[in-house]
């Protein structure tokens, strides 16, 4: 099969023929029809993000495709099914605290690297081998629709955070970092899950206004100034009542005081979800006052990705018409132009934009 291979950090992807993946028990082979390119994929491939990748490797985190072959443990999947390929691979010998690798992207710790030795190659290829449990049925779609269904990979990240926080219909949510790719997705997901109001934070007034245009007055925009106390009061005034849940998806470059301003708007007995990158690139981490957390019974959830059943549940939200993939504008490239796709994703990675490779 044809694949885009990363042979060394900082070098272009090499488009070449590689061996077809061989199926084993507990595995499924999928013909990849469309796969998204992360807006920061260029930083993964050049080594800037210091992601754990054992080279050479076929990168690419999941995608949309059709089942090519199934193992003996699959009872619902059938050859030809349209499916979402979930890149979050978990070890099967510890259900309480499994090791995790993001297939085609990175791995967490020594256990994750062991997983990557087998489930290593990602979706920038004509075929992909996955664990059976990572292949999620979509129902009937067209080949053209597969491009837009790649948005699932973006939407799943905030969905996992809101599931961890047990977000309930009618609650008020604050999204810290709402003008980014994942933050704007968080706004749409929270509304699809029944949030009565989403307070959306960011510096870009144009994007904040666009969120209101897309989703109506359930979105309350707040432009950040960088003054912690003033920003916190602006957030509280924008909310129609107590803020039940704060979701942070700010990038590593943000000053942690901006995150703290958002976190400390949550009501007593409220929940905070941390999925951003503050402190991951060095510098100060997030400092929160112990007495405030304790006396107000604040629940803080650090969340990486999402639970195993999240993809199927999110697909159901889309099928019910509660979550609109039509919000996304997609630009597609063929596999021969994978390097151009990576460059395009970095330059055009704003809210509700997708860069897709179609092998």
C-alpha positions as CSV (number, residue, x, y, z in Angstrom):
1,X,0.0,0.0,0.0
2,X,1.0,3.7,-0.3
3,X,1.8,5.6,2.8
4,X,3.4,8.8,4.1
5,X,6.3,7.9,6.3
6,X,8.2,10.1,8.8
7,X,11.8,8.8,8.8
8,X,13.4,11.6,10.8
9,X,12.2,14.6,12.7
10,X,12.4,17.7,10.6
11,X,12.4,15.9,7.3
12,X,9.5,15.9,4.9
13,X,7.1,12.9,4.8
14,X,8.2,10.3,2.3
15,X,5.4,9.0,0.1
16,X,6.3,5.3,-0.7
17,X,5.0,1.8,-0.9
18,X,5.1,-0.1,2.4
19,X,3.8,-3.6,3.3
20,X,0.0,-4.0,3.8
21,X,-0.9,-4.4,7.5
22,X,-1.5,-8.0,8.5
23,X,-4.6,-8.8,10.7
24,X,-4.4,-10.6,14.0
25,X,-6.9,-11.7,16.6
26,X,-8.6,-8.7,18.2
27,X,-7.8,-6.5,15.2
28,X,-9.5,-4.9,12.2
29,X,-8.1,-3.6,8.9
30,X,-9.7,-0.4,7.6
31,X,-9.4,1.2,4.1
32,X,-8.7,4.8,5.0
33,X,-11.0,7.2,3.0
34,X,-10.3,10.4,4.9
35,X,-8.1,11.5,7.8
36,X,-7.7,14.9,9.4
37,X,-4.4,16.7,9.7
38,X,-3.9,18.4,13.1
39,X,-3.3,22.1,13.0
40,X,0.0,21.5,14.9
41,X,1.0,18.4,13.0
42,X,4.0,20.3,11.6
43,X,5.3,20.7,15.1
44,X,4.9,17.0,15.8
45,X,6.8,16.1,12.6
46,X,9.6,18.5,13.1
47,X,10.1,17.5,16.8
48,X,9.1,20.8,18.3
49,X,6.3,19.1,20.4
50,X,8.7,16.4,21.6
51,X,6.0,13.7,21.0
52,X,7.0,10.2,21.7
53,X,7.3,8.5,18.3
54,X,9.6,5.6,17.5
55,X,10.7,6.3,13.9
56,X,10.2,5.5,11.1
57,X,6.4,5.7,11.5
58,X,3.3,6.4,9.4
59,X,1.7,9.4,11.3
60,X,-1.9,10.3,11.4
61,X,-4.4,10.1,14.3
62,X,-7.4,8.1,13.2
63,X,-9.9,8.9,10.4
64,X,-12.9,7.7,8.5
65,X,-12.9,4.5,6.4
66,X,-14.5,1.2,5.4
67,X,-13.8,-2.1,7.0
68,X,-11.5,-4.3,4.9
69,X,-11.1,-7.3,7.2
70,X,-12.2,-8.3,10.7
71,X,-10.9,-10.8,13.3
72,X,-12.9,-13.6,15.0
73,X,-13.8,-11.5,18.0
74,X,-15.9,-9.0,15.9
75,X,-19.7,-9.8,16.1
76,X,-21.2,-6.6,14.8
77,X,-18.7,-5.2,12.3
78,X,-18.9,-6.4,8.7
79,X,-16.7,-5.9,5.7
80,X,-17.7,-2.7,3.9
81,X,-19.0,-0.9,7.0
82,X,-18.3,2.8,7.3
83,X,-16.4,3.4,10.5
84,X,-14.5,6.0,12.6
85,X,-11.0,4.9,13.5
86,X,-10.4,5.9,17.1
87,X,-6.6,6.5,17.6
88,X,-6.7,6.2,21.4
89,X,-5.3,2.7,22.0
90,X,-5.5,1.3,25.5
91,X,-3.7,-1.7,27.0
92,X,-6.1,-4.6,27.6
93,X,-4.4,-6.1,30.7
94,X,-5.3,-3.3,33.2
95,X,-8.8,-2.0,32.8
96,X,-8.5,0.3,35.9
97,X,-5.4,2.3,34.8
98,X,-4.6,1.3,31.2
99,X,-1.5,2.5,29.3
100,X,-2.4,4.7,26.4
101,X,-0.9,5.4,23.0
102,X,-2.4,7.7,20.4
103,X,-1.8,5.7,17.2
104,X,0.2,7.6,14.7
105,X,0.8,10.5,17.0
106,X,2.4,9.9,20.5
107,X,2.5,7.6,23.5
108,X,2.3,8.1,27.3
109,X,5.1,6.6,29.2
110,X,6.9,3.2,28.8
111,X,3.7,1.3,28.6
112,X,2.4,3.5,25.9
113,X,5.6,3.0,23.9
114,X,5.1,-0.8,24.2
115,X,1.7,-0.3,22.6
116,X,3.2,1.8,19.9
117,X,5.5,-1.0,18.9
118,X,2.5,-2.9,17.5
119,X,-0.2,-0.3,16.9
120,X,2.3,2.2,15.6
121,X,1.3,3.2,12.1
122,X,-1.4,5.8,11.7
123,X,-3.9,7.0,9.1
124,X,-1.7,8.7,6.5
125,X,-1.9,5.6,4.5
126,X,-4.3,3.6,2.3
127,X,-4.9,1.0,5.1
128,X,-4.7,1.0,8.9
129,X,-4.7,-1.8,11.5
130,X,-6.6,-1.0,14.7
131,X,-7.8,-2.9,17.8
132,X,-11.3,-4.1,17.3
133,X,-12.7,-1.9,20.0
134,X,-11.3,1.2,18.3
135,X,-13.4,0.8,15.2
136,X,-16.8,2.6,15.6
137,X,-19.6,2.1,13.2
138,X,-21.0,5.3,11.5
139,X,-23.9,3.9,9.6
140,X,-24.4,4.8,5.9
141,X,-22.5,7.8,4.6
142,X,-21.1,8.7,1.2
143,X,-17.4,9.0,0.3
144,X,-17.8,12.8,0.0
145,X,-19.3,13.0,3.5
146,X,-16.3,11.1,4.9
147,X,-14.3,14.3,4.7
148,X,-16.6,16.2,7.1
149,X,-17.0,13.3,9.4
150,X,-13.2,13.7,10.2
151,X,-14.4,16.5,12.5
152,X,-15.3,13.8,15.0
153,X,-11.6,13.6,16.0
154,X,-11.7,17.3,17.1
155,X,-15.1,17.2,18.7
156,X,-14.2,14.1,20.8
157,X,-11.6,15.9,22.8
158,X,-13.9,18.4,24.6
159,X,-16.7,15.7,24.7
160,X,-14.4,13.6,26.8
161,X,-13.8,16.5,29.1
162,X,-17.5,17.2,29.5
163,X,-18.3,13.5,30.1
164,X,-15.6,13.5,32.9
165,X,-17.3,16.5,34.5
166,X,-20.8,15.0,34.1
167,X,-22.2,18.0,32.3
168,X,-25.9,18.1,32.5
169,X,-28.7,19.7,30.4
170,X,-29.5,23.2,31.6
171,X,-26.1,24.0,33.2
172,X,-23.9,27.0,32.5
173,X,-20.5,26.3,31.1
174,X,-17.5,28.5,30.7
175,X,-15.0,27.6,27.9
176,X,-11.5,29.0,28.4
177,X,-9.9,29.2,25.0
178,X,-13.1,29.2,23.0
179,X,-11.5,30.9,19.9
180,X,-9.2,28.0,19.1
181,X,-9.8,24.8,17.1
182,X,-10.6,22.6,20.1
183,X,-12.2,25.5,22.1
184,X,-14.7,26.3,19.4
185,X,-15.5,22.6,19.2
186,X,-16.1,22.7,23.0
187,X,-18.7,25.4,22.6
188,X,-20.6,23.4,20.0
189,X,-20.4,20.2,22.0
190,X,-21.5,21.8,25.3
191,X,-24.6,23.2,23.5
192,X,-25.3,19.8,21.9
193,X,-25.2,18.2,25.3
194,X,-27.9,20.6,26.5
195,X,-25.9,23.5,28.2
196,X,-28.3,26.4,28.7
197,X,-25.4,28.9,28.3
198,X,-21.8,28.9,27.3
199,X,-19.6,31.7,28.3
200,X,-16.9,31.8,25.6
201,X,-13.5,33.4,26.4
202,X,-10.9,34.6,24.0
203,X,-9.0,37.6,22.6
204,X,-10.2,37.5,19.0
205,X,-13.4,39.5,18.9
206,X,-14.1,38.4,15.3
207,X,-14.1,34.7,16.3
208,X,-16.2,35.4,19.4
209,X,-18.8,37.2,17.3
210,X,-18.8,34.3,14.8
211,X,-19.6,31.9,17.7
212,X,-22.6,34.0,18.5
213,X,-23.6,34.1,14.9
214,X,-23.4,30.3,14.6
215,X,-25.1,29.3,17.9
216,X,-27.2,32.3,19.0
217,X,-27.6,34.0,22.3
218,X,-26.9,30.9,24.3
219,X,-23.3,31.9,23.7
220,X,-22.0,34.8,25.9
221,X,-18.7,36.1,24.5
222,X,-16.0,37.6,26.8
223,X,-12.9,39.3,25.3
224,X,-9.9,38.8,27.6
225,X,-7.7,41.7,28.6
226,X,-5.0,39.9,30.5
227,X,-6.0,41.5,33.8
228,X,-6.8,38.6,36.0
229,X,-9.3,40.3,38.4
230,X,-11.0,42.3,35.7
231,X,-11.4,39.3,33.4
232,X,-12.8,37.2,36.2
233,X,-15.5,39.8,36.9
234,X,-16.3,40.1,33.2
235,X,-16.8,36.3,33.0
236,X,-19.1,36.3,36.0
237,X,-21.2,39.2,34.6
238,X,-21.6,37.4,31.3
239,X,-23.1,34.3,32.9
240,X,-26.8,34.4,33.6
241,X,-26.2,32.7,36.9
242,X,-23.7,30.5,38.7
243,X,-21.2,28.8,36.5
244,X,-21.5,25.1,36.9
245,X,-18.5,23.9,34.9
246,X,-15.3,25.5,33.6
247,X,-13.5,23.8,30.7
248,X,-10.0,24.9,29.9
249,X,-8.3,24.2,26.6
250,X,-5.8,27.1,26.5
251,X,-2.5,26.4,24.7
252,X,1.0,26.1,26.3
253,X,1.9,29.7,25.4
254,X,-0.8,31.3,27.6
255,X,0.0,32.9,30.9
256,X,-1.4,30.7,33.7
257,X,-3.1,33.7,35.3
258,X,-5.5,33.7,32.4
259,X,-6.5,30.1,33.1
260,X,-6.7,30.8,36.9
261,X,-9.1,33.7,36.2
262,X,-11.4,31.4,34.4
263,X,-11.1,28.4,36.8
264,X,-12.0,30.5,39.8
265,X,-15.3,31.6,38.4
266,X,-16.9,28.2,39.1
267,X,-19.5,28.0,41.8
268,X,-19.2,26.2,45.0
269,X,-19.5,22.4,44.4
270,X,-18.7,23.1,40.7
271,X,-16.4,21.2,38.4
272,X,-13.3,22.2,36.5
273,X,-11.9,20.4,33.5
274,X,-8.2,20.9,32.5
275,X,-7.4,19.7,29.0
276,X,-5.1,22.6,27.8
277,X,-1.4,22.9,27.7
278,X,-0.4,25.5,30.3
279,X,3.0,24.6,31.7
280,X,3.7,21.8,29.2
281,X,6.2,23.9,27.3
282,X,8.1,25.0,30.4
283,X,7.5,28.1,32.5
284,X,5.1,28.5,35.4
285,X,2.3,26.0,36.0
286,X,-1.2,26.6,37.2
287,X,-1.4,27.7,40.8
288,X,-4.8,27.5,42.6
289,X,-5.4,28.3,46.3
290,X,-5.8,25.2,48.4
291,X,-8.4,26.8,50.8
292,X,-10.6,27.9,47.9
293,X,-10.6,24.4,46.5
294,X,-11.3,22.8,49.8
295,X,-13.9,25.1,51.3
296,X,-15.9,25.4,48.1
297,X,-15.8,21.6,47.4
298,X,-14.4,22.2,43.9
299,X,-13.9,19.1,41.7
300,X,-10.9,19.3,39.4
301,X,-10.7,16.9,36.5
302,X,-7.5,16.5,34.5
303,X,-8.6,14.8,31.3
304,X,-6.5,13.3,28.4
305,X,-8.7,12.3,25.5
306,X,-12.0,10.5,26.3
307,X,-13.5,7.2,27.5
308,X,-13.8,4.1,25.2
309,X,-17.5,4.6,24.5
310,X,-17.3,8.3,23.8
311,X,-17.0,8.0,20.0
312,X,-20.2,6.0,19.6
313,X,-22.1,8.4,21.9
314,X,-20.8,11.4,20.0
315,X,-21.8,9.8,16.7
316,X,-25.3,9.4,18.1
317,X,-25.4,13.1,18.9
318,X,-24.6,13.8,15.2
319,X,-27.1,11.4,13.9
320,X,-29.8,13.0,16.2
321,X,-29.1,16.4,14.6
322,X,-27.9,17.9,17.9
323,X,-24.3,18.3,16.7
324,X,-23.8,19.7,13.2
325,X,-20.8,18.6,11.2
326,X,-21.9,21.1,8.6
327,X,-20.3,23.9,10.7
328,X,-16.9,22.6,9.4
329,X,-15.3,23.8,6.2
330,X,-12.9,21.2,4.9
331,X,-9.9,21.4,2.5
332,X,-8.8,18.0,1.1
333,X,-5.5,16.8,-0.3
334,X,-4.5,13.4,-1.8
335,X,-1.9,11.3,-0.1
336,X,0.8,12.3,-2.7
337,X,0.4,15.9,-1.3
338,X,0.6,15.0,2.4
339,X,3.4,17.5,3.0
340,X,1.3,20.3,1.5
341,X,-1.6,19.2,3.7
342,X,0.5,19.6,6.8
343,X,1.6,23.1,5.7
344,X,-2.0,24.0,5.0
345,X,-3.3,22.8,8.3
346,X,-0.7,25.0,10.2
347,X,-1.7,28.1,8.2
348,X,-5.5,27.5,8.2
349,X,-6.2,25.9,11.6
350,X,-8.9,28.2,12.9
351,X,-12.3,27.3,14.3
352,X,-14.5,25.0,12.3
353,X,-11.8,24.4,9.7
354,X,-10.5,21.0,8.6
355,X,-7.6,19.9,6.6
356,X,-8.0,16.4,5.4
357,X,-5.9,13.8,3.5
358,X,-7.9,11.4,1.3
359,X,-5.7,8.3,0.7
